[in-house]
């Protein structure tokens, strides 16, 4: 199968346009954050990266009641203010 230069350029321009659209869509998804009462919610992955802790440590904090959490559609979320309070409490001990 042979294609000429102009057809190839046309295909590449359409491909680049499509990739730009996908990139914009991904950026829009990233900007959408879950909120409750105007307060940002963080999921497990956000919290693991923020606190630089293991999944098991996070589970321990939940089960000890040190870190309040919310379950929405089977996924765990944490209020940002609760996370800040948890950090303050951890430093004050």
C-alpha positions in Angstrom: 0.0 0.0 0.0 1.5 3.3 -1.1 0.3 6.7 0.0 1.6 10.0 -1.3 3.1 12.7 0.8 0.0 15.0 0.9 -2.2 12.1 2.1 0.3 11.2 4.7 0.5 14.8 6.0 -3.3 14.9 6.1 -3.4 11.7 8.2 -0.8 13.0 10.6 -2.7 16.3 11.0 -5.9 14.5 11.9 -4.0 12.3 14.3 -2.4 15.2 16.0 -5.8 17.0 16.2 -7.3 13.9 17.8 -4.4 13.6 20.3 -4.9 17.3 21.2 -8.6 16.6 21.9 -7.8 13.6 24.1 -5.2 15.7 26.0 -7.7 18.4 26.6 -10.3 15.8 27.8 -7.7 14.3 30.2 -6.9 17.8 31.6 -10.6 18.4 32.1 -11.0 15.1 34.0 -8.0 15.9 36.2 -9.4 19.4 37.1 -12.7 17.9 38.2 -12.3 17.0 41.9 -14.9 15.5 44.1 -16.3 17.9 46.7 -18.7 17.7 49.6 -20.0 20.9 51.1 -17.5 22.8 49.0 -14.6 20.8 50.5 -12.2 18.8 48.4 -12.2 15.0 48.7 -9.1 13.0 48.3 -9.0 9.3 47.4 -6.6 6.6 48.6 -4.1 7.2 45.9 -4.0 11.0 46.5 -3.4 10.4 50.2 -0.8 7.7 49.7 1.2 10.1 47.5 0.6 13.1 49.8 1.6 11.5 53.0 4.2 9.1 51.5 2.9 6.1 53.4 2.0 2.6 52.5 -1.5 1.3 51.8 -1.3 -0.8 55.0 -0.5 2.3 57.1 -3.4 4.1 55.7 -5.7 1.2 56.4 -4.3 1.1 60.0 -5.1 4.8 60.5 -8.7 4.2 59.3 -9.3 1.2 61.5 -7.9 3.0 64.5 -10.3 5.8 63.9 -7.4 8.3 63.6 -8.4 9.3 60.0 -12.1 9.7 59.2 -13.1 8.5 55.7 -16.2 8.3 53.5 -17.3 5.5 51.2 -18.9 6.7 47.9 -19.8 4.0 45.4 -17.5 1.6 47.1 -14.5 3.9 46.9 -12.9 5.6 49.9 -12.5 9.3 50.2 -11.1 11.7 52.8 -12.0 15.3 53.5 -9.0 17.6 53.1 -9.7 19.3 56.4 -9.7 15.8 58.1 -6.3 15.1 56.5 -4.9 18.4 57.8 -6.3 17.7 61.3 -4.7 14.2 61.2 -1.4 15.7 60.2 -1.6 18.3 63.0 -2.5 15.6 65.6 0.3 13.4 64.4 2.9 16.2 64.9 1.5 17.2 68.3 2.0 13.7 69.9 
